[in-house]
């Protein structure tokens, strides 16, 4: 009988499955003065992600968000919809370096 031993254990999770990602997100449209930042805070809490959100002088809202890739993607989909009082016309995002944040902040 031949026995084959795996060079590494198969019971450990794949490191990519627990990877943390961070995204920069900019939302355009009618997104200021409509509670969008507070909506983003609720979405962050719901999805278990960290980061921040702030209004920009050009009328957009920008944010950085980090966490599990699936949670970050779910957050981006939530902000793509926005609160009922907003009219989101465009959402742009790209990956940035992870900072290790553990909470989500609404910036002024």
URLIN-V486000 format. One record per residue. N is the residue number from 1. RES is the residue in three letters. SS is DSSP state (H for helix, E for strand, - for the rest). OMEGA is omega as a letter, one per 40 degrees, with the letter a starting at -180 (999 if undefined). D_LAST is the distance of its C-alpha to the last C-alpha in Angstrom with 1 decimal. Layout:
N,RES,SS,OMEGA,D_LAST
N,RES,SS,OMEGA,D_LAST
This chain:
1,UNK,-,i,69.5
2,UNK,-,i,66.6
3,UNK,-,i,63.3
4,UNK,-,i,60.2
5,UNK,-,i,57.5
6,UNK,-,a,53.9
7,UNK,-,i,52.6
8,UNK,-,a,49.3
9,UNK,-,i,48.7
10,UNK,-,a,47.6
11,UNK,-,i,45.9
12,UNK,-,i,42.7
13,UNK,-,i,39.7
14,UNK,-,a,39.0
15,UNK,H,a,36.3
16,UNK,H,a,34.7
17,UNK,H,a,34.3
18,UNK,H,a,32.0
19,UNK,-,i,30.0
20,UNK,E,i,26.3
21,UNK,E,i,24.5
22,UNK,E,a,21.0
23,UNK,E,i,19.8
24,UNK,E,a,17.4
25,UNK,E,i,16.7
26,UNK,E,a,15.8
27,UNK,E,i,16.2
28,UNK,E,a,17.5
29,UNK,E,i,18.8
30,UNK,E,a,17.6
31,UNK,-,i,14.5
32,UNK,-,a,11.8
33,UNK,-,a,12.3
34,UNK,-,i,14.5
35,UNK,-,a,12.6
36,UNK,H,a,12.5
37,UNK,H,i,9.6
38,UNK,H,i,11.4
39,UNK,H,i,14.6
40,UNK,H,i,13.7
41,UNK,H,i,13.1
42,UNK,H,i,16.5
43,UNK,H,i,18.1
44,UNK,H,i,17.1
45,UNK,H,a,18.7
46,UNK,H,a,21.6
47,UNK,H,i,22.3
48,UNK,-,i,21.8
49,UNK,-,a,19.6
50,UNK,E,i,16.9
51,UNK,E,a,14.0
52,UNK,E,i,10.4
53,UNK,E,i,8.7
54,UNK,E,i,6.1
55,UNK,E,i,7.1
56,UNK,-,a,9.5
57,UNK,-,a,11.4
58,UNK,-,i,14.5
59,UNK,-,i,13.5
60,UNK,-,i,13.3
61,UNK,E,i,11.1
62,UNK,E,a,11.6
63,UNK,E,i,12.0
64,UNK,E,a,14.4
65,UNK,E,i,16.6
66,UNK,E,i,19.7
67,UNK,E,i,22.7
68,UNK,E,a,26.1
69,UNK,H,a,26.8
70,UNK,H,i,27.8
71,UNK,H,i,24.7
72,UNK,H,i,22.4
73,UNK,H,i,24.6
74,UNK,H,i,24.4
75,UNK,H,a,20.6
76,UNK,H,i,20.8
77,UNK,H,i,23.4
78,UNK,H,a,21.3
79,UNK,H,i,18.4
80,UNK,H,i,21.2
81,UNK,H,i,22.2
82,UNK,-,i,18.9
83,UNK,-,a,18.8
84,UNK,-,a,21.7
85,UNK,-,a,19.6
86,UNK,-,i,18.5
87,UNK,E,a,20.8
88,UNK,E,i,20.2
89,UNK,E,a,22.4
90,UNK,E,i,21.8
91,UNK,E,i,20.5
92,UNK,E,i,21.0
93,UNK,E,i,20.9
94,UNK,E,a,22.7
95,UNK,E,i,23.4
96,UNK,E,a,22.0
97,UNK,-,i,23.1
98,UNK,-,i,22.3
99,UNK,-,i,20.3
100,UNK,-,i,21.5
101,UNK,-,a,18.3
102,UNK,-,i,19.2
103,UNK,-,i,16.1
104,UNK,E,a,13.2
105,UNK,E,i,9.6
106,UNK,E,a,6.7
107,UNK,-,i,3.8
108,UNK,-,999,0.0
